[in-house]
């Protein structure tokens, strides 16, 4: 099983791209609701407006691709992490806040679960994918700052999501781990 935490600009596209991964079930965790402002940069449709993001994504994947994913419409906390995440083959962190990033990193480390952390800058000029071994949780931009809502950055968001999906597939096949940083004009391999 692959667990993706966060179904926004990064996580929704990672799930969409991983829809055909063999021998794996996808589980998506997100407590937030789809808003109009999300439609431009996230893999959500107008039919999902005002619905939970994980559930809306599951419905879209079922309707568009006949792919079933497990939707968990709850906020991840230290108290429910074992129940919500469980013991997947791979954990993909697509959250946008330091509290969730720290919680996910700690849970993955204590449970011995491989964890790939993905992140996008709010302005769409920087992205990264880092394995827990190289990852240090960082804070998002200003408190309450809109993140990843601009439609003009969508190609970059999808590019970063595609690289995360490629890395997830590579890891599950070979066990090798590569971390990278991205800008709209290039990528740098970190490991």
PyMOL commands that set and color helices and strands:
alter all, ss='L'
color gray80, all
select helices_A, chain A and resi 11-20+36-38+46-48+53-65+81-85+98-111+151-174
alter helices_A, ss='H'
color red, helices_A
select strands_A, chain A and resi 2-5+26-29+70-72+90-93+115-120+127-131+180-183+186-189
alter strands_A, ss='S'
color yellow, strands_A
deselect
rebuild
show_as cartoon
